[in-house]
Structures are given as C-alpha cells and as structure tokens.
Amino acid sequence: MSLRDHIDALAAERVRLAEAESYLGLERLREEHTRLEVELGRPDLWDDAELGRKVGAEYAKVKDDLDTLTALQRQVDDVDTLLEMGAEEEDESLEAEIVATLAAMRATLDNLELRSLFTGDYDEGDAIFEIHSGAGGVDAQDWAEMMLRMYTRWAERRGFELEVEDVLAGNEAGINTAVLIIKGRYAYGLLSAERGTHRLIRISPFDSQARRQTSFAGVSVTPVIEDATSKVNIEDKDLRVDVYRSSGAGGQHINTTDSAVRITHMPSGIVVSCQVGRSQIQNRAQAMEMLAAKLIERQREEREAKLANITGPQTEAAWGNQIRNYVLAPYQLVKDLRTDLESGSPQAVLDGELDPFMEAWLRWRRTEV
C-alpha cells in the first residue's frame, strides 16, 4: 500500500473512534470514573459488602471502557507519528508497524461497535440460560447434552463464569433439561440470540440401521436481576416447594442429601429448580431469585403487550419453529434461519464458535426494530 492509502485508512479509523467516544459516552465515563474513585476511597464502603462489590464492579467496567478509548487514541497518535516519519525520511521499513497498528485498531473498534447493538435494559448483565430437549426422543436428549457442551465451551472462550444450577438426565442418554447461570459482561445480550428452537440433522448413533434423524432442543434466556425478590411480590400460598436428592452434573459440588429444591409458582405455572448449593436453604434462596427474575420478565412482557420484547415467543421445540439448523449428514452446514448466516464447519460451532451467529443476530435485531 502507498503512504496515501495509509493516511486514508487512519482517517477512517479516526472517524470510527469519534463515533465510539460518542456512543460509549466519553464525558459521562470520565465523570463516572471520578465519582466511583471517590466512592471506592470511602473508609466505610465495605461496611456493606454488597455495596462495596457493586461499586467495585461498576468501577471496573467504567475503567475498562476508558482504558480502551485511551489506548485507541494513543494508537492513532502513534500511526500519525509513523506516517510523518515515513514521509520525511522516505523510510518504507515503518510500513509493517503501521499496518499492524491499524489492524489492531480495527479489531478493537469492531468489538466496540458490537456494544452499540446492545440496546436492552438487561443486555449488559448476566443470564439464566436453559436448555430443554424437544421432539426426537433419545436423540433430542443427546442433542440437548451436546448443546450444553457447546455453550459451556462458548462461555469458556469468552472468559465467562458458568454455574450449573440444575440438570435433569435423560432416560437413556443425554439430558432432558439444564439450567445455567452465565456471568459476564453482555452475557444476556449475547445469549438472547440463542433463544428459540435448535434443529439437528445427523446419522443417529442410537439407530441400529444408521438412519438420519432430526431432533430438536429449545433454549430460553432470562436476565439475572439483582435482588429480584425485593422487586416482586411472591405469596407463599402461591408456591409449591418440592425437595429431592441432588443428581446430575456438579461433581463434588452436588450434595447427596435431599437438598435440591424445585419451586412451582402455581398462578403462572413457572417452575424453577436448583441443586448446586450445599444446603436446602441455599438452593431455595437461589431458586427464589430465579423465580422472581422470571416473574419480573413476565410482568414486563404483559405491560409492553409484546411477548417477544425480552423473552421472545415461546414455541414448541419441534418442526417449523427452529431458529437454526445444524446439519451433520448428508452434508456439513450450520445455518441461522433469521439472519441467513452459514458456517460450513459444524464441529467448530459445536466447539463453541458462536460469536459470528450472535453478532449477526444483534445486527439483524436492530434492522427489525
């Protein structure tokens, strides 16, 4: 590339940086950074451990955004200096550094632009993520377990924390349901892309004649709402609480006593369960938080009179309802039916490479609003 090309490329990245400073709110970030630093310096802050944790987490987010914008501005200045040096000294040896710095800037700005697509109230927070086997018998239960592995790998790639709250094993293989809490910045916003029915087509490992089988599993996603139980009124008389022995995924963290808790909210029909706590009290408290979050979500849906606003339409995990197809035979393809994005590497997708599908959905969602 010529020097002129690099100058034009830098000008384009300057424009993108200015846009990022606008949608991230650079001045607001600076004000928040100053305010939170003062808060963190209060000697009595940690008298309330929960408040201390919240202030610390908010400070970390604000500082991360400010540091990112500062680093980008520094890279712009560095490339500007290199271009001036190259023009004055006619030194082409600087080109490799210019190209590398511009590439790093583009990658960072691409990631920041993705953040501008998170417009929901809860997009930045954690998610309650559920997988349910659908039509397809034992193949569907096996597919649900494959999906559990896929999202576990995705969370690991993202550096997110994943807690398995409950897993109900299938009758012969796989799982019937799994309930996870996935913690990380924008976990809910990203995982909202996965809500719906996922269809798998493959040669069934459970068919003695090795025939192709179509099976389905459904995903539902609910935002984690801090202190949700204080924000919704739940009457004890409306609850049926069942206690049972923990089982399934969890390893050494699963308590073998009758400590697992399943709560049914009879007016709404919502059922939640938790088994990973070390006591019945812990599991009940966690289950109640999950129930409250689901009820808040339900109330919002009804208030806004459109079911798809947060949770999307609740449809049966079966034919005609899928959002994405995973074809392993007779050819190899994963296709999202909303965005038309395709991947010819199903194994990579099943190993957790889901970001392209999530990002495509976020862009598609913005055009649908």
C-alpha positions as CSV (number, residue, x, y, z in Angstrom):
1,M,0.0,0.0,0.0
2,S,1.1,3.6,-0.6
3,L,1.6,6.2,2.0
4,R,-1.6,7.9,0.8
5,D,-3.5,4.7,1.4
6,H,-2.3,4.5,5.0
7,I,-3.3,8.1,5.6
8,D,-6.8,7.5,4.3
9,A,-7.0,4.3,6.4
10,L,-6.0,6.3,9.5
11,A,-8.6,9.0,8.7
12,A,-11.3,6.3,8.5
13,E,-10.3,4.9,12.0
14,R,-10.3,8.4,13.4
15,V,-13.9,8.7,12.4
16,R,-14.8,5.3,13.9
17,L,-13.0,6.3,17.2
18,A,-15.0,9.6,17.4
19,E,-18.2,7.5,16.9
20,A,-17.1,5.1,19.7
21,E,-16.5,8.0,22.0
22,S,-20.0,9.2,21.2
23,Y,-21.9,6.0,21.8
24,L,-19.9,5.0,24.8
25,G,-20.3,8.5,26.2
26,L,-16.7,9.5,26.9
27,E,-17.5,12.6,29.0
28,R,-20.0,10.5,31.1
29,L,-17.4,7.8,31.5
30,R,-14.9,10.4,32.8
31,E,-17.4,11.8,35.3
32,E,-18.4,8.3,36.5
33,H,-14.7,7.3,36.8
34,T,-14.1,10.3,39.1
35,R,-17.3,9.7,41.1
36,L,-16.6,6.0,41.6
37,E,-13.0,6.6,42.6
38,V,-14.3,8.8,45.4
39,E,-16.7,6.1,46.4
40,L,-14.0,3.5,46.5
41,G,-11.9,5.7,48.7
42,R,-14.6,5.9,51.4
43,P,-13.4,4.1,54.5
44,D,-16.8,2.8,55.4
45,L,-17.7,1.5,51.9
46,W,-17.0,-2.2,52.8
47,D,-19.1,-2.0,55.9
48,D,-21.8,-3.0,53.4
49,A,-20.1,-5.8,51.4
50,E,-22.8,-5.9,48.8
51,L,-22.5,-2.2,48.1
52,G,-18.7,-2.5,48.0
53,R,-18.9,-5.3,45.4
54,K,-21.4,-3.3,43.2
55,V,-19.2,-0.1,43.3
56,G,-16.1,-2.1,42.5
57,A,-17.7,-3.9,39.6
58,E,-19.1,-0.7,38.2
59,Y,-15.7,1.0,38.5
60,A,-14.0,-1.9,36.7
61,K,-16.5,-1.6,33.8
62,V,-16.0,2.2,33.5
63,K,-12.2,1.9,33.8
64,D,-12.1,-0.8,31.1
65,D,-14.1,1.4,28.7
66,L,-11.9,4.5,29.4
67,D,-8.7,2.5,29.1
68,T,-9.8,1.1,25.7
69,L,-10.6,4.6,24.3
70,T,-7.4,6.0,25.7
71,A,-5.4,3.1,24.1
72,L,-7.1,3.7,20.8
73,Q,-6.3,7.4,20.8
74,R,-2.7,6.5,21.6
75,Q,-2.6,4.2,18.6
76,V,-4.0,6.9,16.4
77,D,-1.2,9.2,17.6
78,D,1.4,6.5,17.1
79,V,0.3,5.8,13.5
80,D,0.2,9.6,12.8
81,T,3.8,9.9,14.0
82,L,5.0,6.9,12.0
83,L,3.3,8.3,8.8
84,E,5.1,11.7,9.4
85,M,8.4,9.9,9.9
86,G,7.9,7.8,6.8
87,A,7.0,10.8,4.7
88,E,10.0,12.9,5.9
89,E,12.6,10.1,5.7
90,E,11.0,8.1,2.9
91,D,11.5,5.1,5.1
92,E,9.4,2.1,3.9
93,S,10.5,-0.1,6.8
94,L,7.9,1.6,9.0
95,E,5.1,0.2,7.0
96,A,4.9,-3.1,8.8
97,E,4.3,-1.4,12.1
98,I,1.7,1.0,10.6
99,V,-0.2,-2.0,9.1
100,A,-0.1,-3.9,12.4
101,T,-1.2,-1.0,14.5
102,L,-4.1,-0.2,12.1
103,A,-5.2,-3.8,12.2
104,A,-5.2,-3.9,16.0
105,M,-7.3,-0.7,16.0
106,R,-9.8,-2.1,13.5
107,A,-10.3,-5.2,15.7
108,T,-10.8,-3.2,18.8
109,L,-13.2,-0.8,17.1
110,D,-15.2,-3.7,15.6
111,N,-15.7,-5.0,19.2
112,L,-16.8,-1.6,20.4
113,E,-19.2,-1.2,17.6
114,L,-20.8,-4.5,18.6
115,R,-21.5,-2.9,22.0
116,S,-23.6,-0.3,20.3
117,L,-26.0,-3.1,19.3
118,F,-26.9,-3.9,22.9
119,T,-30.0,-1.8,23.5
120,G,-32.0,-3.8,26.0
121,D,-32.3,-2.9,29.7
122,Y,-30.6,-6.1,30.8
123,D,-28.2,-6.7,27.9
124,E,-25.1,-5.9,29.8
125,G,-25.8,-8.3,32.7
126,D,-25.8,-12.0,33.5
127,A,-28.2,-14.6,32.1
128,I,-30.2,-17.5,33.4
129,F,-29.8,-19.9,30.5
130,E,-32.0,-23.0,30.0
131,I,-31.8,-25.9,27.5
132,H,-34.7,-28.3,27.1
133,S,-34.8,-31.4,24.9
134,G,-37.7,-31.4,22.4
135,A,-39.1,-33.7,19.7
136,G,-36.8,-36.6,18.7
137,G,-36.8,-38.9,21.7
138,V,-33.4,-40.1,22.9
139,D,-31.6,-38.3,20.0
140,A,-33.2,-35.0,21.2
141,Q,-31.9,-35.7,24.8
142,D,-28.4,-36.4,23.4
143,W,-28.7,-33.2,21.3
144,A,-29.6,-31.2,24.4
145,E,-26.4,-32.5,26.1
146,M,-24.3,-31.6,23.0
147,M,-25.8,-28.1,23.3
148,L,-24.8,-27.9,27.0
149,R,-21.3,-28.7,26.0
150,M,-21.4,-26.2,23.1
151,Y,-22.5,-23.3,25.4
152,T,-20.0,-24.4,28.1
153,R,-17.2,-24.1,25.5
154,W,-18.5,-20.8,24.3
155,A,-18.6,-19.4,27.9
156,E,-15.0,-20.6,28.4
157,R,-13.9,-18.9,25.2
158,R,-15.4,-15.7,26.4
159,G,-13.9,-15.9,29.8
160,F,-17.4,-16.0,31.4
161,E,-18.2,-17.8,34.6
162,L,-20.7,-20.6,34.3
163,E,-22.7,-22.1,37.1
164,V,-24.8,-25.3,36.5
165,E,-27.9,-24.8,38.7
166,D,-29.8,-27.9,37.7
167,V,-29.5,-30.8,35.2
168,L,-32.1,-33.5,34.7
169,A,-30.7,-36.6,33.0
170,G,-32.4,-38.3,30.1
171,N,-34.0,-41.7,30.3
172,E,-31.4,-43.5,28.2
173,A,-28.8,-40.9,27.3
174,G,-28.2,-37.1,27.3
175,I,-30.3,-34.7,29.3
176,N,-33.9,-33.5,29.5
177,T,-33.1,-30.1,30.8
178,A,-30.2,-27.9,32.1
179,V,-30.3,-24.6,33.9
180,L,-27.2,-22.5,33.9
181,I,-26.3,-19.1,35.2
182,I,-23.7,-17.5,32.9
183,K,-21.9,-14.5,34.3
184,G,-20.0,-11.9,32.2
185,R,-20.4,-8.5,30.7
186,Y,-23.1,-8.7,28.0
187,A,-23.8,-12.3,28.7
188,Y,-27.6,-11.8,28.5
189,G,-27.3,-9.6,25.4
190,L,-25.3,-12.2,23.5
191,L,-27.2,-15.2,24.7
192,S,-30.5,-13.6,23.7
193,A,-29.5,-14.5,20.2
194,E,-29.8,-18.2,21.1
195,R,-33.4,-18.1,22.3
196,G,-35.6,-20.5,20.4
197,T,-35.5,-24.0,18.8
198,H,-32.3,-25.6,17.5
199,R,-32.6,-28.4,15.0
200,L,-30.0,-31.2,14.5
201,I,-29.9,-33.5,11.5
202,R,-27.4,-36.4,11.7
203,I,-26.9,-40.1,11.4
204,S,-28.4,-41.3,14.7
205,P,-25.9,-43.1,17.0
206,F,-28.9,-44.7,18.6
207,D,-30.3,-46.2,15.4
208,S,-29.1,-49.7,14.6
209,Q,-29.8,-49.1,10.9
210,A,-27.7,-45.9,10.9
211,R,-30.6,-43.8,9.5
212,R,-30.7,-40.0,9.5
213,Q,-32.6,-38.5,12.5
214,T,-33.9,-35.0,13.0
215,S,-34.1,-33.8,16.6
216,F,-34.8,-30.6,18.4
217,A,-33.9,-28.7,21.6
218,G,-35.1,-25.4,22.9
219,V,-33.3,-22.5,24.6
220,S,-34.8,-19.9,26.9
221,V,-32.9,-17.0,28.4
222,T,-33.8,-14.7,31.3
223,P,-31.8,-11.8,32.6
224,V,-30.4,-12.0,36.1
225,I,-31.9,-9.1,38.1
226,E,-30.1,-8.1,41.2
227,D,-32.1,-8.6,44.4
228,A,-35.1,-9.7,42.3
229,T,-37.1,-11.0,45.2
230,S,-37.4,-7.5,46.6
231,K,-38.9,-6.2,43.3
232,V,-41.8,-8.6,43.0
233,N,-44.4,-9.8,45.5
234,I,-44.5,-13.6,45.8
235,E,-47.1,-15.1,48.1
236,D,-46.1,-18.2,50.0
237,K,-49.6,-19.6,49.3
238,D,-48.9,-19.5,45.6
239,L,-45.8,-21.7,45.9
240,R,-45.4,-25.5,45.8
241,V,-42.0,-26.4,47.1
242,D,-40.6,-29.9,46.4
243,V,-37.3,-31.2,47.9
244,Y,-35.4,-34.0,46.3
245,R,-32.0,-35.6,46.2
246,S,-29.5,-33.8,44.0
247,S,-28.1,-35.6,41.0
248,G,-26.5,-34.9,37.6
249,A,-23.7,-32.5,36.7
250,G,-22.0,-30.9,39.5
251,G,-19.4,-33.4,40.7
252,Q,-18.1,-32.8,44.2
253,H,-20.3,-29.7,44.5
254,I,-23.5,-31.8,44.4
255,N,-24.9,-32.5,47.8
256,T,-26.1,-36.1,48.2
257,T,-28.7,-35.3,50.8
258,D,-32.3,-34.2,50.0
259,S,-31.2,-30.6,49.5
260,A,-32.3,-29.9,45.9
261,V,-35.3,-27.6,45.6
262,R,-38.0,-27.3,42.9
263,I,-40.4,-24.4,43.2
264,T,-43.6,-24.2,41.2
265,H,-45.4,-20.8,41.1
266,M,-48.9,-22.0,40.6
267,P,-50.6,-18.8,39.3
268,S,-48.1,-18.5,36.4
269,G,-47.0,-22.2,36.0
270,I,-43.4,-21.2,36.2
271,V,-41.1,-23.9,37.6
272,V,-37.6,-23.3,38.8
273,S,-35.1,-25.6,40.5
274,C,-31.7,-25.5,42.0
275,Q,-29.4,-28.3,43.4
276,V,-25.9,-27.0,43.4
277,G,-26.0,-25.2,46.8
278,R,-24.6,-27.1,49.9
279,S,-27.8,-26.8,51.7
280,Q,-31.6,-26.7,51.1
281,I,-31.6,-23.1,52.4
282,Q,-29.1,-22.0,49.7
283,N,-30.9,-23.8,47.0
284,R,-34.2,-22.4,47.9
285,A,-32.8,-18.8,48.1
286,Q,-31.3,-19.2,44.6
287,A,-34.4,-20.8,43.2
288,M,-36.5,-17.9,44.6
289,E,-34.2,-15.4,42.9
290,M,-34.6,-17.2,39.6
291,L,-38.4,-17.3,40.0
292,A,-38.5,-13.6,40.8
293,A,-36.5,-12.8,37.7
294,K,-38.9,-14.8,35.6
295,L,-41.9,-13.1,37.1
296,I,-40.4,-9.7,36.5
297,E,-39.8,-10.7,33.0
298,R,-43.4,-11.9,32.6
299,Q,-44.8,-8.7,34.0
300,R,-42.7,-6.6,31.6
301,E,-43.9,-8.7,28.7
302,E,-47.6,-8.1,29.7
303,R,-47.0,-4.4,30.3
304,E,-45.5,-3.8,26.9
305,A,-48.0,-6.1,25.2
306,K,-45.5,-7.8,23.1
307,L,-44.1,-11.2,24.2
308,A,-41.0,-11.0,22.0
309,N,-39.6,-7.9,23.7
310,I,-37.5,-9.8,26.2
311,T,-38.2,-13.5,26.1
312,G,-39.4,-13.9,22.5
313,P,-42.3,-16.2,21.6
314,Q,-42.4,-19.5,23.5
315,T,-42.9,-22.2,20.9
316,E,-42.6,-26.0,21.0
317,A,-39.2,-27.3,20.2
318,A,-40.3,-29.2,17.1
319,W,-40.8,-28.9,13.3
320,G,-41.3,-25.5,11.9
321,N,-40.2,-23.5,14.9
322,Q,-36.4,-23.7,14.6
323,I,-34.1,-20.6,14.5
324,R,-31.0,-22.5,13.5
325,N,-30.2,-25.8,11.7
326,Y,-27.2,-27.9,12.4
327,V,-26.7,-30.4,9.6
328,L,-24.0,-33.1,10.1
329,A,-25.3,-35.5,7.3
330,P,-25.5,-35.8,4.3
331,Y,-23.5,-32.6,4.2
332,Q,-21.9,-30.2,6.8
333,L,-23.7,-26.9,7.4
334,V,-25.0,-24.7,10.2
335,K,-27.5,-22.1,9.1
336,D,-29.3,-19.4,11.1
337,L,-32.8,-19.0,9.6
338,R,-33.2,-15.4,10.8
339,T,-30.0,-13.9,9.5
340,D,-29.1,-16.5,6.8
341,L,-25.6,-16.7,8.2
342,E,-24.0,-20.0,7.4
343,S,-21.0,-22.0,8.6
344,G,-19.5,-25.0,6.7
345,S,-17.7,-26.1,9.9
346,P,-20.4,-27.5,12.3
347,Q,-17.7,-29.0,14.5
348,A,-16.2,-25.6,15.2
349,V,-19.7,-24.3,16.0
350,L,-20.3,-27.2,18.3
351,D,-17.0,-26.5,20.0
352,G,-18.3,-23.0,20.9
353,E,-17.6,-20.8,17.9
354,L,-20.9,-19.0,18.2
355,D,-19.9,-15.3,18.2
356,P,-20.5,-14.8,14.5
357,F,-24.1,-16.0,14.8
358,M,-24.7,-13.9,17.9
359,E,-23.2,-10.8,16.3
360,A,-25.2,-11.3,13.1
361,W,-28.4,-11.7,15.1
362,L,-27.7,-8.4,17.0
363,R,-27.3,-6.6,13.7
364,W,-30.5,-8.3,12.4
365,R,-32.4,-7.3,15.5
366,R,-31.5,-3.6,15.0
367,T,-33.0,-3.7,11.5
368,E,-36.2,-5.4,12.8
369,V,-36.9,-2.8,15.4
